Amino acid sequence: MRPASPDTLDHRVAEASAPASVGNVGIGFDILGHTFEGAQDIARVRLIREPTVRIAAIDGCVQSLPMQAERNTAGMALLALRRALGLAHGFELSLHKGIALGSGMGGSAASCVAALVAANALLDAPLDVHALYPFALDGEAVASGGRHGDNVGPMLLGGLALTTADRLLSIPVPAHWHCAVVHPHLAVETRAARAALAGDYPLSAFVAQSANLSLVLAGCFRGDASLVRAGLADVLVEPRRQVLIPGFARVKQAALDHGALGASISGGGPSVFGWFESRDGAASAVADMTQAFADAGLDADSFVSPVAGPAARARVLDTAA
């Protein structure tokens, strides 16, 4: 991370981390997502006298990102925050990328949420996380071309979240439910993943998907795994995107063979997730899911986490940090 610029305002530095996420959760395209432990982006934000947003540095697993604020998810989110609040000061941003782009783990969303949460911690009157949501959507739109909150929403709230155009709702999940997420070393660009969904869909498929989403949400509120098991099956998106992921069918089957409540594509892919009733169940599935990707010629990283994963968190630093 770069040292402070000459125009930095003294004692006004914050650092925040934002966790990875499972977008869509199979049955909630663009409106449902949850965070998980094990991968994160980190943003360090300084207040500066210049009324602008400046990106000072980007490092980590991704470094070839735009340095112009309006072309960067994190930069755009901070620009939107400044404009909405009419701030006289600006922000200098440094990003450490711990989540690969095109991974299906919310890499672009994590950058913008980490930056927002860090900047918010420096405000004289910090905003509630729900008030940050529109700015996070502004940032996410730079990468995906649309204002969908299934990644940024859970990162702001933590755990499982239902996200609409103007609402952000936390969904309760039993603490013992865990997920397994396996990320093959392959990139699927978000816009390409969305292009794979072009075309017509039968009305019956929308009805089935609506029923499945309803069962999963009811199961989460009731803590009833049998309802989730009955509903966690994507009949709309997965059939069209699975061709982008070598070995997908075997990876999914490995999760189901270990008792998963359901398994599908995380976000736009290529990561694959499964939900389980216990940590032991998720941990037992990870090795076989990873091996299924290996059989398809792909190395992979794996994660086991509560479905009710962490939220983005900030800490204020002093100028010596």
C-alpha positions in Angstrom: 0.0 0.0 0.0 1.3 3.5 -0.9 2.1 6.0 1.8 -0.1 9.1 2.2 0.0 11.9 -0.4 0.9 15.5 0.6 -2.7 16.5 0.5 -3.9 13.8 2.9 -6.0 15.0 5.8 -4.2 13.9 9.1 -5.6 11.0 11.1 -8.3 10.1 8.6 -7.5 6.7 7.3 -9.6 3.5 7.4 -9.2 0.0 6.1 -12.0 -2.5 5.4 -12.3 -6.1 4.2 -15.2 -7.5 2.2 -15.7 -11.3 2.0 -16.4 -13.5 -1.1 -19.9 -14.4 -1.9 -22.2 -16.9 -3.7 -24.3 -14.9 -6.0 -27.8 -16.2 -7.1 -27.6 -19.2 -4.8 -28.9 -21.1 -7.9 -32.6 -20.2 -7.5 -32.4 -16.4 -6.9 -30.9 -15.0 -10.1 -29.7 -11.4 -9.3 -31.7 -11.2 -6.0 -30.2 -13.7 -3.6 -26.7 -14.3 -2.3 -24.6 -15.1 0.7 -21.1 -14.5 1.9 -18.6 -17.1 2.9 -15.3 -17.2 4.8 -11.8 -17.7 3.3 -11.3 -15.1 0.6 -11.6 -11.3 0.8 -10.7 -8.0 -0.7 -9.1 -5.2 1.4 -9.5 -1.5 0.7 -7.6 1.3 2.4 -9.1 4.8 2.1 -7.6 8.2 3.0 -9.4 11.5 3.1 -7.8 14.0 0.8 -8.4 17.7 0.4 -8.9 17.5 -3.4 -12.6 17.0 -4.2 -12.2 13.8 -6.2 -11.6 10.1 -6.0 -8.1 8.9 -6.7 -6.9 5.3 -7.0 -3.4 5.1 -5.7 -2.6 1.4 -6.0 -4.0 -2.0 -6.8 -2.2 -5.2 -5.8 -2.9 -8.8 -5.0 -4.2 -11.6 -7.2 -5.5 -9.0 -9.8 -3.5 -5.9 -10.7 -4.7 -5.0 -14.2 -7.7 -3.1 -13.2 -8.6 0.4 -14.4 -7.0 3.2 -12.3 -9.6 5.7 -13.4 -12.2 6.0 -10.7 -15.2 6.1 -13.0 -14.1 2.8 -14.7 -13.4 1.0 -11.5 -16.1 -0.6 -9.3 -14.6 0.7 -6.1 -13.9 4.1 -7.6 -17.4 4.5 -9.0 -19.0 3.6 -5.6 -16.9 6.3 -3.9 -17.8 8.9 -6.6 -21.5 8.1 -6.1 -21.1 8.5 -2.3 -19.3 11.9 -2.7 -22.0 13.2 -5.1 -24.9 12.1 -3.0 -23.6 13.5 0.2 -22.1 16.7 -1.3 -18.7 16.1 0.4 -16.1 18.8 0.1 -13.3 16.4 0.5 -12.2 13.4 -1.6 -10.9 9.9 -1.2 -7.6 8.2 -2.0 -8.0 4.5 -2.4 -5.6 1.5 -2.4 -7.0 -2.0 -3.1 -5.6 -5.4 -2.3 -7.4 -8.0 -4.3 -7.8 -11.4 -2.6 -10.7 -12.5 -4.8 -10.1 -13.3 -8.5 -12.2 -11.6 -11.1 -14.4 -13.9 -13.2 -14.4 -16.5 -10.4 -18.1 -16.4 -9.5 -17.1 -15.3 -6.0 -18.1 -11.6 -6.1 -14.6 -10.2 -6.9 -15.8 -7.0 -8.4 -18.5 -6.5 -5.7 -16.0 -7.1 -2.9 -13.8 -4.2 -4.1 -16.6 -1.7 -4.2 -18.1 -2.8 -0.8 -14.7 -2.7 0.9 -14.0 0.8 -0.4 -17.5 2.0 0.6 -17.3 0.6 4.1 -13.9 2.1 4.7 -14.9 5.5 3.4 -18.1 5.4 5.4 -16.0 4.8 8.6 -14.3 8.1 8.0 -17.5 10.2 7.7 -18.4 12.5 10.5 -21.9 10.8 10.5 -21.4 7.3 9.0 -24.4 5.9 7.1 -26.3 2.7 7.9 -25.3 -0.2 5.6 -28.7 0.0 4.0 -28.0 3.6 2.9 -24.7 2.4 1.3 -26.5 -0.1 -0.8 -27.4 2.2 -3.8 -23.8 3.3 -4.0 -22.6 -0.3 -4.1 -25.1 -0.9 -6.9 -23.5 2.0 -8.8 -20.1 0.4 -8.4 -21.2 -3.1 -9.4 -22.8 -1.8 -12.6 -19.4 -0.8 -13.9 -18.3 -4.5 -14.0 -21.5 -6.3 -14.8 -23.5 -3.8 -16.8 -26.4 -4.0 -14.4 -27.5 -2.8 -10.9 -28.0 -6.2 -9.3 -27.3 -6.7 -5.6 -26.9 -10.4 -5.0 -23.2 -10.0 -4.2 -22.9 -6.5 -2.8 -26.0 -6.9 -0.6 -24.8 -9.9 1.4 -21.4 -8.3 1.8 -22.9 -5.3 3.4 -25.2 -7.3 5.7 -23.4 -10.6 6.1 -25.0 -14.0 5.6 -27.8 -14.6 3.2 -29.6 -11.6 1.8 -32.5 -10.9 -0.5 -31.7 -7.9 -2.7 -34.1 -6.0 -4.9 -33.6 -2.7 -6.8 -34.3 -0.7 -3.6 -34.5 -3.1 -0.7 -31.9 -5.2 1.2 -33.3 -7.9 3.5 -31.3 -10.3 5.7 -32.6 -13.9 5.6 -32.0 -16.0 8.7 -30.1 -19.2 8.2 -29.3 -21.8 11.0 -25.8 -21.4 12.3 -24.9 -25.0 11.7 -25.7 -24.9 7.9 -22.5 -24.8 5.9 -21.5 -24.3 2.3 -18.7 -25.8 0.3 -17.4 -23.6 -2.5 -14.8 -24.9 -5.1 -13.2 -22.4 -7.4 -11.4 -23.9 -10.5 -8.5 -21.9 -11.9 -10.6 -20.6 -14.8 -12.1 -17.2 -15.5 -15.7 -16.7 -16.7 -16.3 -13.0 -17.5 -19.6 -11.8 -16.0 -20.8 -10.3 -19.2 -20.1 -13.5 -21.1 -21.9 -15.5 -18.4 -24.9 -13.2 -18.8 -24.8 -13.5 -22.6 -25.2 -17.3 -22.3 -28.7 -16.7 -20.9 -30.0 -15.0 -24.1 -33.1 -16.6 -25.7 -36.6 -17.6 -24.8 -37.7 -19.6 -21.7 -41.0 -21.5 -21.2 -43.4 -20.1 -18.7 -43.4 -23.4 -16.9 -39.7 -22.9 -16.1 -40.4 -19.6 -14.4 -43.1 -21.1 -12.4 -40.8 -24.0 -11.3 -38.0 -21.5 -10.4 -40.4 -19.3 -8.4 -41.6 -22.4 -6.5 -38.0 -23.4 -5.8 -37.1 -20.0 -4.5 -40.1 -19.9 -2.3 -39.3 -23.3 -0.8 -35.7 -22.2 0.0 -36.7 -19.0 1.6 -39.4 -20.7 3.6 -36.9 -23.4 4.7 -34.4 -20.7 5.8 -37.0 -18.8 7.9 -38.3 -22.1 9.4 -34.8 -23.7 9.8 -36.3 -26.6 7.8 -33.6 -28.4 5.7 -36.2 -30.6 4.0 -37.8 -27.5 2.3 -34.4 -26.3 1.1 -33.6 -29.7 -0.2 -36.9 -29.7 -2.1 -36.2 -26.3 -3.6 -32.5 -25.8 -4.2 -32.4 -26.7 -7.9 -31.9 -24.1 -10.6 -34.0 -24.9 -13.7 -33.4 -21.5 -15.5 -29.8 -20.4 -15.4 -27.7 -23.5 -14.6 -28.8 -25.5 -17.8 -27.4 -22.6 -20.0 -24.3 -21.8 -18.1 -23.0 -25.2 -17.2 -21.4 -25.6 -20.6 -19.0 -22.8 -19.6 -17.6 -24.9 -16.8 -15.6 -28.1 -17.6 -16.5 -30.9 -15.3 -19.5 -29.1 -13.8 -21.9 -32.1 -13.7 -19.4 -34.3 -11.9 -18.5 -31.5 -9.4 -22.2 -31.0 -8.6 -22.8 -34.7 -8.3 -19.9 -35.0 -5.9 -21.7 -32.5 -3.6 -25.0 -34.3 -3.9 -23.3 -37.6 -3.2 -22.2 -36.2 0.1 -25.7 -35.2 1.1 -25.8 -31.6 -0.1 -29.2 -29.9 0.3 -28.5 -28.7 -3.3 -25.6 -27.5 -5.4 -25.2 -25.2 -8.4 -23.1 -22.5 -10.0 -21.9 -19.7 -7.8 -22.7 -16.4 -9.5 -21.7 -16.4 -13.1 -19.3 -19.3 -12.5 -17.0 -21.1 -12.7 -17.1 -21.7 -9.0 -19.6 -24.3 -7.7 -21.2 -24.4 -4.3 -23.2 -26.8 -2.2 -25.2 -26.3 0.9 -25.0 -28.8 3.8 -26.7 -29.3 7.2 -23.3 -29.4 9.0 -19.7 -28.3 8.7 -18.6 -32.0 8.6 -20.9 -32.6 5.6 -19.4 -29.6 3.7 -15.9 -30.6 4.6 -16.4 -34.2 3.5 -17.6 -33.0 0.1 -14.9 -30.5 -0.7 -12.2 -33.1 -1.6 -14.4 -35.0 -4.1 -15.6 -31.7 -5.6 -12.1 -30.6 -6.0 -11.1 -33.9 -7.5 -13.9 -33.7 -10.0 -12.4 -30.5 -11.3 -8.9 -32.1 -11.4 -10.4 -34.9 -13.5 -11.5 -32.2 -15.9 -7.9 -30.8 -16.0 -8.4 -27.9 -13.6 -6.7 -27.1 -10.4 -9.1 -25.5 -7.8 -9.3 -23.8 -4.5 -11.8 -24.8 -1.9 -13.6 -23.1 1.0 -15.9 -24.4 3.8 -17.9 -21.8 5.7 -21.1 -21.2 7.5 -23.8 -20.1 5.0 -24.3 -17.2 7.4 -20.9 -15.8 6.5 -19.3 -12.6 7.6 -20.1 -9.0 6.6 -17.6 -6.3 5.5 -15.9 -4.7 8.4 -13.8 -1.5 8.8 -11.3 -0.2 11.2 -10.0 3.4 11.5 -6.2 3.7 11.5 -3.9 6.5 12.5 -1.6 8.2 10.0 1.3 6.1 11.0 -0.5 3.0 9.6 
